[in-house]
Structure formats: structure tokens, C-alpha cells
Amino acid sequence: MTQPDIRFDHVGVTYPNGFSGLRDITVDIPAGQMIGVVGLSGAGKSTFVRSINGLVPITDGDITVGDKSLRDLSGRRLRELRSGVGMVFQGFNLVGRATVLSNVLMGRLYHTSVWRTLLGAWKKDDVNLALDALARVEILPKAYARASDLSGGQQQRVGIARTLAQRPQIILADEPVASLDPPTSHVVMRDLQKINAELGITVITNLHFLDLARRYSDRLIGLRSGEIVFDGTPADADDAAFESIYGRSLTADDVLDAPGHAAGAHLGPAS
Ligand SMILES: Nc1ncnc2c1ncn2[C@@H]1O[C@H](COP(=O)(O)OP(=O)(O)OP(=O)(O)O)[C@@H](O)[C@H]1O
């Protein structure tokens, strides 16, 4: 199956309260790229990422995923598009009292009849797919543990495995490491990078920390007030680029691995 390119054509998102989340975004994302979306809080990163699978409806322009237009896509056709676009969430979104394997099998829901889902009568192929996905993120031994008994990093890897079980062409990761400590953040980002490199799946990750975005992406898209103010390789992202994205110079709060930077700690006010 050919992987789809993603095209934003003059896309705008105006929320029901009139707030403009994205303005006139035109950008092409060829299949197979590993993209880091960066910007200040409120810049529109989540809106950008979530518009690609219709979680946030666009109000101007159009997004195409392969030959499918998201404009006015609803019902069965929207579900079909979403079946090829996996999503990884900041809060993992697992069912805590269910096993790891059951959570991963949820990635097969679109391809499974209601009676099989209700009875837990999963097809052997689907179970094998779920076990393979767990092996890929190196937590196969936890397949029969309760999801809530896992550490945050392990839970996020289950979230990634669930997405992989979906056999997606695109993975959208919305702040996937925001709840994790620095070493675990690197593990999860390496998983996403590996999946991109080995399976050719387009991965679009919205990240608060610039050093993570630079290290694990091959292209950075910088947003500010709902507009693209930077689009280039990590090597292009010099001080001037940071200033245009953040409207100020880089501070320790923008970097995960700043010296003495504990998880979630703030070294001082942003200048
Ligand atoms: N449902 C909504 N209704 C109204 N405004 C919204 C809604 N969702 C987001 N916004 C606003 O749109 C802007 C962009 O939000 P978005 O969540 O995309 O930013 P972000 O860059 O991901 O920021 P953060 O890192 O804080 O999540 C923000 O000003 C936000 O308050």
C-alpha cells in the first residue's frame, strides 16, 4: 500500500467561540517524514496535529490525506480515514483495569465486528499483530499485566503499541512525553523514531521541548499564534529561528536536558 502524503491548503481553524486556532496554513508533508511541531503554549500545535484526523474540524481551506479530502468528511468515511491515522496521547488513554494486551487489541476495533469485541473473541491474526506491536516497543513480557500496574513510560509504550496494531500509515503524537521524566521521554521518542525509520510510517509529534524535537525529527514546523513561522531541518533551526518561533531567546524551560533540569522543574522565569 502506498503511504499517503498530507497537504494543508490554506487551512484555518476557528473555534466555536470565535478564537482562531490556525490561520492560513499551507504545507506539504510527504509520506515517511518524522516531523516535530514546536511552539509556545497556545501556539496551535495540538490544533495542527488534531486537524489531520478530523478531531478538530477545519473551518477554512482543506487538508488532504492521500486522495481523501477532510473537508466535510463525516460518518463512515471519517472513521475509515481515522483507521489509517493512529494517535498517541499525552495521558496515554488506556483502560487501567484491562490487560496490556486488551488495550493493544483496541487498535483493531475498526477491523473487528461488534460481537467479537463484546465477547473478547479476537481473531488469532489480531492477537498476533498486537503481540508483535508489544514486542516492537519491548514490553511483550507485560502483555498480561494490568495496564494500571505499569510505569508511565511503559503505559505510553502500550499506547504506541495500540496505535501500531491499527497498522497506521500516519501516527499523530500529541505531547507524547509531557507526563514523563527525561530518561523515559528519550525512550519513547526513540520508539517513535524507530517506527518511522523501520516501518516508513509518517510520524508527526507535537513537542514542548526543543532539544527533543531537534534530536528526534528530520523536519521541524514552528508555529506561533496559529501560523507557521519556521519550516526546516533541525540544522536550520538556529537562534534566529528560535526567536521567530518563541518571540524571545531560548531558555532552560524550553530544553528537556538543560543542566540541572529536573522533570517538570522550572529553572527560572522566561526572559
Ligand atoms: N475548543 C477550543 N475552543 C476555543 N479555543 C480553543 C479550543 N482549543 C484550543 N483553543 C485555543 O486555541 C489556541 C491553540 O491551542 P492549542 O491547544 O492548539 O495550542 P498548543 O500549541 O498545543 O498549546 P499547549 O502546548 O498549551 O497545548 C489556544 O489559544 C487555545 O486556548
The ligand as an SDF file (V2000), in Angstrom:
LIG
                    3D

 31 33  0  0  0  0  0  0  0  0999 V2000
  -12.0220   24.0400   21.9680 N   0  0  0  0  0  0  0  0  0  0  0  0
  -11.4600   25.2450   21.9640 C   0  0  0  0  0  0  0  0  0  0  0  0
  -12.2090   26.3670   21.9910 N   0  0  0  0  0  0  0  0  0  0  0  0
  -11.6440   27.5910   21.9620 C   0  0  0  0  0  0  0  0  0  0  0  0
  -10.3070   27.8130   21.8980 N   0  0  0  0  0  0  0  0  0  0  0  0
   -9.5180   26.7280   21.8770 C   0  0  0  0  0  0  0  0  0  0  0  0
  -10.0320   25.4030   21.9090 C   0  0  0  0  0  0  0  0  0  0  0  0
   -8.9890   24.5320   21.8680 N   0  0  0  0  0  0  0  0  0  0  0  0
   -7.8760   25.2910   21.8140 C   0  0  0  0  0  0  0  0  0  0  0  0
   -8.1970   26.6120   21.8320 N   0  0  0  0  0  0  0  0  0  0  0  0
   -7.2750   27.7320   21.7670 C   0  0  0  0  0  0  0  0  0  0  0  0
   -6.5490   27.6660   20.5540 O   0  0  0  0  0  0  0  0  0  0  0  0
   -5.1830   28.0430   20.7660 C   0  0  0  0  0  0  0  0  0  0  0  0
   -4.2700   26.9370   20.2910 C   0  0  0  0  0  0  0  0  0  0  0  0
   -4.4500   25.8150   21.1660 O   0  0  0  0  0  0  0  0  0  0  0  0
   -3.5740   24.5040   21.0550 P   0  0  0  0  0  0  0  0  0  0  0  0
   -4.0270   23.5670   22.1350 O   0  0  0  0  0  0  0  0  0  0  0  0
   -3.5920   24.0450   19.6600 O   0  0  0  0  0  0  0  0  0  0  0  0
   -2.1260   25.0860   21.3890 O   0  0  0  0  0  0  0  0  0  0  0  0
   -0.7880   24.3090   21.7330 P   0  0  0  0  0  0  0  0  0  0  0  0
    0.2930   24.9870   20.9650 O   0  0  0  0  0  0  0  0  0  0  0  0
   -0.9620   22.8540   21.5440 O   0  0  0  0  0  0  0  0  0  0  0  0
   -0.6130   24.6720   23.2520 O   0  0  0  0  0  0  0  0  0  0  0  0
   -0.3940   23.7200   24.5300 P   0  0  0  0  0  0  0  0  0  0  0  0
    1.0070   23.2420   24.4390 O   0  0  0  0  0  0  0  0  0  0  0  0
   -0.6270   24.6360   25.6770 O   0  0  0  0  0  0  0  0  0  0  0  0
   -1.4380   22.6450   24.4190 O   0  0  0  0  0  0  0  0  0  0  0  0
   -5.0330   28.3210   22.2640 C   0  0  0  0  0  0  0  0  0  0  0  0
   -5.0970   29.7210   22.4580 O   0  0  0  0  0  0  0  0  0  0  0  0
   -6.2280   27.6500   22.8820 C   0  0  0  0  0  0  0  0  0  0  0  0
   -6.6650   28.3320   24.0440 O   0  0  0  0  0  0  0  0  0  0  0  0
  1  2  1  0
  2  3  1  0
  2  7  2  0
  3  4  2  0
  4  5  1  0
  5  6  2  0
  6  7  1  0
  6 10  1  0
  7  8  1  0
  8  9  2  0
  9 10  1  0
 10 11  1  0
 11 12  1  0
 11 30  1  0
 12 13  1  0
 13 14  1  0
 13 28  1  0
 14 15  1  0
 15 16  1  0
 16 17  2  0
 16 18  1  0
 16 19  1  0
 19 20  1  0
 20 21  2  0
 20 22  1  0
 20 23  1  0
 23 24  1  0
 24 25  2  0
 24 26  1  0
 24 27  1  0
 28 29  1  0
 28 30  1  0
 30 31  1  0
M  END
$$$$
